[in-house]
Amino acid sequence: MKSLKSEIILKGLKTKTFGRSLLCLEKVSSTNDVILKLAEEGCSEGTVVISESQTKGRGRQGRHWTSVTGKSLAFSVLLRPFLKADELPEITLAAAVAVAKTMELFRVRPQIKWPNDLLLGGQKVCGILTEMGPKKDKMPSVVLGIGINLNQSTKDFPKELRQTATSFYRFSGHKIDRVRFFQRLMHHLEETYQWVVERRFSKVLSEWRKRSVTLNQQVKVSQGHHAFHGQVVDLDVKGALLVRNDLGMIERVTSGDVDILTLKKGKRPS
Ligand code: BTN
């Protein structure tokens, strides 16, 4: 089983900043925690921490994220964007587009479930967790944490996740070279992040819409104690979900869980 080595990754990396400063570790609590610490010490934008395993890998809404040594990818990127707090979700959507574009290079076409899940065959293959980091010279920092299931087989998933989670290999029947995948992903992440910081978020939105499994669906939105049903009509200019509730009013959703009640299969153009 090949572990990830920075000198090998750096050889084929075609980015300006993303992944140029790269730390490949075997075991950490969470790559987001490691990079938060590096951010406090002033590390530069685009610094990446990858780890083969995480003892406290975390997902949205306090969920746990599991990776498998040698088979998945779990990493965090430090960003220092000139963005207002309400613009930060744009980074999550941009990252989802970047992961989708990378998978497409390897001939699978994932769908994006708002805001941050990538699905293959309706099952989750990637999750993204964006967290605020410390400020440096009044500039906020943002940690972009991404977990991707690449070469796990069915038995690598706990029984309770086998219906809802999948990997690139489980879906396609092909193993993937994690180094090549990661190098190309860095390129796409840098590209879509530039769209955000250069105020070209409309480009992210149009790429996101093409791959969305959420648009037009009947959904249940859960936000803490508040939940409602409705139909997703669109994303707004900041990437919030616009849902027409049962009373016909449009609700703007910026956080929470969105469960799709009517998943229309085969919706994506080929
Ligand atoms: C989710 O789907 O809820 C988000 C999952 C994010 C997991 C990644 S793995 C790398 C980084 N470190 C973490 O602790 N979490 C993110």
Residues whose N, C-alpha, C, O or C-beta is under 5 A from the ligand:
A	BS01	BTN	S30 T31 N32 K56 G57 R58 G59 R60 W65 A74 F75 G127 I128 L129 G145 I146 G147
